[in-house]
C-alpha cells in the first residue's frame, strides 16, 4: 500500500474515489492559517485530478506561493514546477529565520534590501505605521496595481486578500494575519526581520515621501507640504514604536525539524 493510500485512513482534503492518484501533504507553522481546520497540523491525502505541478496543488489547497519557502517531496527538495505523482509525500514550509535547512534548496527568495512595500488600499493604517517606522510603503488602490508594482520594483506585496498573492507575477508577499494595525506592524517587521532597520520619523505618514529638516523643531514633506513637529501626538507615536520593539524582542520562530 502506498503512503498516499495509508493517508486516506486519517484525513482527506475532499471526498474522492480512489481511482484518482493521491499525494499526501503536510503544511507547517503559519501555512496552516490557509487550510480548513480539519486539515491543519497533520498529514492528509489530496487527489490529483490530472497532471499538476506542486505549486498548483499547494495553491489549490489555499496557500499562496509567496508564503512558501521550502518544499520537500519524499524527503528531497523540490521546486514549484515539480510534477506530482501517485504516492508522493509533500512537506511545505514557510520562512524560518532560525531554521537550519540542512542544505535544502529554497523556492522562496529574500526581498531586495532595503525592503520596500506595496500595500492594498484596505491596509491604509498599516501603511502609515510602516512609514512612521521609516519604511517605504506604497499604498495602491487596485489589486492588479499592487501585484504589478511589487513585481516591477521588487516590493513586498502586503494584503488581506489571498487571491492577490496567488497572482503569478508576485514574488515577495505576505498575507496579513492580524486585523489591528499596531499588531500588523509588528507582524510585518518580524516576518522580514526589520527591527534593526527602523528609522522612525523620517518619512511622511500621509504620502510616503522622505522628510527634510527645516530647523531643529520642524520637518517638512516635499511631497504634500505637511509640517511635522514634536506635538502632543509625538509621545503617543513613540510609545507605539516602543511597544512594537518589545513585541519583536519576544518573537521567535516555531521549533521544527526539517526532516520530519
N, C-alpha and C positions, 0 to 999 in steps of 0.2 A: 504493500500500500504506500502511495506517495505521501510526502509531507503534506501536500495540499489536501489529499483525501482525509488524512487524520485530522486536519484542522477543522473539517466540516463538523466534527463532533462537538466543538466548543463555541464557535462563532461563525456567522456568515454575514457578509456585507449586504446581501439581498437574497431572497428565495430564488432558487435556480435549480434546474435539472442538472444532474451530474454528467450529462452528455457534454457540457461545456468543459473546456480546460480551466484549471484553477491555479491561482498563485496565492500564497499566504503573505500577509502584510503585518508589520509591527511598526507603529509610529511612536516616537519618543518625545518626552517632555512637552513643550508648548505646542508641538504639532498636533497633539490630541485635542486642542481647542477647536479644531476644524471638523472633527469627527462626531458622528452621533454618539450619545452617551454609551450605548451598548457596545460600541467598538473601541472605546478608549482604553489605553494602558494594557493592551493584551494583543495576542495574535488573532487574526481572523482570516478566513478564506474569502477570496474575491474572484468571481467568474471572469474569464477572458473571452469576451464576445468578439472574436476575430482578432487579427494581428493588432498589437498595441505596444507602444513604447512605454517604458516605466514612467516617464513624465506624464503621458496621457492618463495612465491608470491612477497615478498619485493625484492629479488634478480632478479626475472624475470622482474621487473619494472626498474632495472638498479642500485639499491642501494646495495653496498656490505655490508655484515653483520658486519664487524669490525667498520663501521661508525655509527652503531645504538647503542643507549644506553638504551632507554626505549620504550616499545610498550604497547599501551592500545587497548583493543578490547571491544567495547561497554562500555567504561569508566572504565574498570578494567584492572589491569596489566596482561600482558600475556608474556609467554616465546616464544622462537623461534619455539618450537615444537607444539604450538597450531594449531589445525586443523580448518581451516576456514569453516564457514557455510554461507548459503544464508542469506543476510541481515546484516552480521557483519559490524560494522563500526570500522576501524582500524586507529589509530594515531601513527605515528612513529617519534621519537625524537632523535637528536644527543646528544652528550655530552654537557651539560651546567654547567660550574663551579659554576655559581651564581644562579642556578635554585633550588627552593625548590621542591623536588619531592613529598612531602606530603606523605611519607611512601611507595610510589610505588616501587616495586622491579625492579631492573635493569637487562637487559640482557647483558649489557656490563660490563667489569671489568677494573680496572685501571692496567696499566702495572707495573711490579715489579720495585722498586726503588733500585739503581739508574737506570734511564731509559736508555736503550741501543737500538741501531737501526740496522736494516738490510735494505740496500737500493739496488734497482736495478741499473744496470750499467749506465742507462741513467741519473742518478742523481749524477754523479761524483762530480760536483761543489758543490752541497748541502752537500755531504759527507765531503768534505774538510772544508766547513764552520762550520759544526757541530763539527768537530774535533778542529777547531780553537777555538770554544767556550768551548771546554773541554769535549765533549761527545763522547762516544764510538760509532762510526759509521762504520759498516762493509759494504763494497761495494762488491756486488756479481754479477756474470755475467749471471746466469740463473734464470728465474722466479721460477722454482721448488726449487732451492737452497735458494732463498730469503724466500719462504714460509716455507720450512722445517727448516731452521736455526732460523727463527722467532719463530716457534713453539717449537723447541727443547731447545732454550736458553732464551725464554721469551723476545725476542727482538720485538720492534715495526717495522713492515714492512712499508717502505715508497716507494711509486711508483707513476708513472703516468699511470699505466696500471690497470684499474678497474678489469679486469679479474683475475689478480694476487690476489687481495684482496678477491675475491669470492671463492678462494680455501678453502676447509673446515677446513684445519689444521691451518689457520691463525686466531689468536685470537685478536691480537692487530695490528692495522694498520691505515694508513692514505693515502688517495688519494690526492696527492699534487696538489692544485689548481693553484698556481702561476707558471709562467714559468721563472721568473727572480730569480737566485739563492739567492740573498740577501733577497728578499721578501719571498722566500721559507723558509729560515732560521727563519725569524720572525713568519711565519705561523706555523712551527713545534713547536717552543718554546712556542708559545701562546697556541696551542692546548693541549700540555701536561704540561702546567703550569711550565715551566722550567727556567723562568727568574732569579730566586734566586739561581739556581743550576749551573750557568755558571762558569767555571774555565778556563778563556782564557789562551792560550799559554802553555798548559800543555800536549798536545798530538800532535803527528806528523800529519801534514795535508796531508801527502802523503800516509802513511801506517797504521795510526791509533794507533801506539804504544805510550804509555806514555813516555814523555821525561825525561831525567835525567840531572841534573845540572853538568856542567863541572867546571865552575867558575862563577864569578858574571856577566860575559858578554856573556857566551855561554851555550846553552843546546844541548844535543846530543840525537838522536834517536837510541836506541839499536837495533831496527829492521832493518832500512835501512841505518844507519850510517850518516844520514844528520845532519848538524850543523845548529842551529838556533841562531840568534843574532838580536839586535835592529838596523837593517839597515834602508835604506830609505823606504822599504816596511812596516816596523813596524807601522809607523804613519798612513798609509792608512788602515791597518787592525784594528787599534784602532778606527779610525773614523767609519769604517763599524760596529763594535760592538756597538759603541755609538748610531749610527742610529737605530740599531736593538733594543737596550734598550728603545729608545724613542718610537718606534712603539709599543713595548709591553706595555709601560706605558699608551698608548692611547687606547689599545684594551679593548673591553668589549663584553659580551655575548648579544645575541639578547634578548629583553624583550619578555616574553612569559607566557602564562597561561597554566599550565599543564592540567587543567581541561577543556580546550576548546574542 
